[in-house]
């Protein structure tokens, strides 16, 4: 019996739950529990997932992950917990998983929180448990692709992480002035927080989404030519540390936003509307971010937004093989999922998490403690699982002068 608990029922949760429930791609899962502070959201995720299974037991519950004992009680008897809650509460969920004796994985966070996660390493090893932080799309799938490229070379100089994403919906006609491709809190944090660039064995901080760091990259259709900017992503640090023994000296990450969407989020950030500190307006104290989130959520109420996007994650690895300089480029293509009715953004995050949780539950990953994705996920069988879910992988090798 394989039982997996998914915490969180937000934007990405359906992709995790649908993948786990789908008898065609996940035949070895027997029981799934979805829990959220909103029991109604958890129920909706479960109801949607029931379409894809004829035999699995699906249930939902309410949980407040700030209460470690309550969360641990919910997790008892499960094999793995997938933490899809906003990363602010990752330490509490890791403590609850340790108390409940279940393996742990999540969708990613930021470097300071990730460092706190590694403080659990010894306790997890003693308990015979495995925790894999950041096992979504990026971080997660992109880390595994980076490992694949690194393993093809004798020495590695640079790893460049790039992501090109396009959404073909006309949001203006839908009355939605600010599209939200994934967690709004995550997006707002990415526009505010300093960005890590890993260089010569240490982190260098730069400001996010600076116009001077704009990079134009030509992706295959339908993504095409995109403008990319530095965005905070913790895999820059982990990949640098994991592979520095091969001579690695530089890692960075850039993401594309449609130009208009980029300008909207930058304007909100520059105006201070993404801040989470109270400000006084007349006789009232208001948290700008809370107000912004409420107004944005109102624009989505009662509207069905059809999935219509496409994502390409690209890893560029440069180094040497047999004394010759080479560049290896790995592209991971994800189109919105017609069977599940989910966006490419959700699928790129949710399916790698589901695959990993299943491998952990079935004992296919033997390591214990807290491990980065690139340390414990074997790329080739992982790519085969991605292909079953419609994610296509293209690899190109070229010699450098």
Number of C-alpha atoms within 10 A of each C-alpha: 11 15 22 28 27 28 29 27 25 17 18 25 25 27 28 27 28 27 25 31 30 19 17 13 17 18 14 18 23 17 18 22 22 28 30 22 17 15 16 15 20 26 21 14 24 24 13 15 22 17 12 18 17 10 13 19 15 22 16 22 17 19 20 15 23 16 12 19 18 13 24 22 13 19 26 17 15 21 23 29 28 28 27 25 24 18 19 11 14 25 19 17 27 26 19 26 31 22 17 20 21 27 26 26 30 27 25 27 22 22 18 9 16 21 12 12 20 18 13 17 17 14 16 24 15 10 15 16 23 24 29 29 25 27 30 29 22 24 26 27 27 28 27 28 30 25 22 21 24 24 15 16 21 15 23 26 19 21 29 17 24 22 23 25 23 19 20 11 14 12 13 10 8 13 11 18 14 16 18 15 16 15 14 17 15 15 16 18 18 18 23 20 15 18 26 26 23 25 17 14 15 14 16 13 13 16 15 21 24 13 10 7 15 16 14 12 15 11 18 12 9 14 17 12 14 21 18 25 23 26 26 30 24 24 29 26 23 23 26 25 16 14 21 17 11 15 16 25 19 22 26 24 25 24 21 23 19 14 11 10 14 16 13 14 19 19 13 16 17 13 10 14 19 25 19 13 13 13 12 9 8 7 6 8 11 15 15 17 20 17 13 16 14 10 11 17 13 11 15 17 9 7 10 8 13 12 19 18 21 22 26 27 23 25 26 22 29 25 25 19 15 9 10 13 18 21 22 21 20 23 22 22 21 25 21 23 21 10 8 17 14 21 26 26 26 23 29 30 25 26 27 27 30 25 20 26 30 22 17 23 22 15 11 11 16 11 16 20 20 22 20 22 27 25 16 15 23 15 20 12 10 17 20 13 18 21 15 12 17 14 22 16 18 10 15 10 15 11 13 11 6
